[in-house]
Amino acid sequence: MSLLSPLAALGRTTQAALAAIGRLALFGAEAVSHMFRPPFYPREFLLALMQVGWFSLPVVGMTALFTGGALALQIYAGGARFSAEAVVPSITAIGMVRELGPVLGGLMVAARVASSIAAEMGTMKVTEQLDALVTLSTHPMKYLTVPRVLAATLAVPVLVATGDSIGILGGYLVGVNRLGFNPATYLTNTTQYLEVFDVISGLIKGAVFGFIIAICGCFYGMNSARGAQGVGRATKSAVVAASVLILASNYILTEVFFSA
């Protein structure tokens, strides 16, 4: 029996993880089904849009700026070994638009927004505000979850597009001022090899990541345990789950978009 104990523990952990993924998927499907049925709450949607989009812009922009600059330095250092320094503008742009822009933007929004949503809804559950909504004949899914999910799904692609632009700008500033590239040549090489589908694929990833972030925040917030510790665990679980699902879905989407 002692030899089988590690396998049994692994099986229980795997079963619990799959059950959690299943519950999260059902929660997401229920949220999508409520998006197309009245009543609608435009005020809550606009407030969520400001919270997710506008207030996340500074952290996403700063992350993208320094990431673009660091990426240009790394590509230049690697390309110099093969006398391929000229690829810095194109690879920096493609790397930002396809991968680093959506993924890092999604992770930063997950750290900021998923934790905020989970803490807010967890506190509402602890203080019985969710029960009060039900008493007032207001569906918590419609009033709280749907506006946040819709706002995140629409706002994160905009943040990704903004972060891509700022990241390419960071690469441009480093390439021109630090690496000695000609400004016109740098911009020409950037636009010459960057395709429209590269941008579209990044925006699609952003929409998927935004949906995942809001769903994780709402799910763990609404299912948090009672007390301050329960709210803390729900907040931590929301950020961890959103981050892991973003990375996993990024691989799946990359495989779908670029495997051919």
ABEGO torsion letter per residue (X at the ends): XAAAAAAAAAAAAAAAAAAAAAAAAAAAAAAAAAAABOBBBAAAAAAAAAAAAAAAAAAAAAAAAAAAAAAAAAAAAAAAAAGAAAAAAAAAAAAAAAAAAAAAAAAAAAAAAAAAAAAAAAAAAAAGAAAAAAAAGBBAAAAAAAAAAAAAAAAAAAAAAAAAAAAAAAAAAAAAAAAGBBAAAAAAAAAAABBAAAAAAAAAAAAAAAAAAAAAAAAAAAABBBEAAAAAAAAAAAAAAAAAAAAAAAAAAAAAAAAX
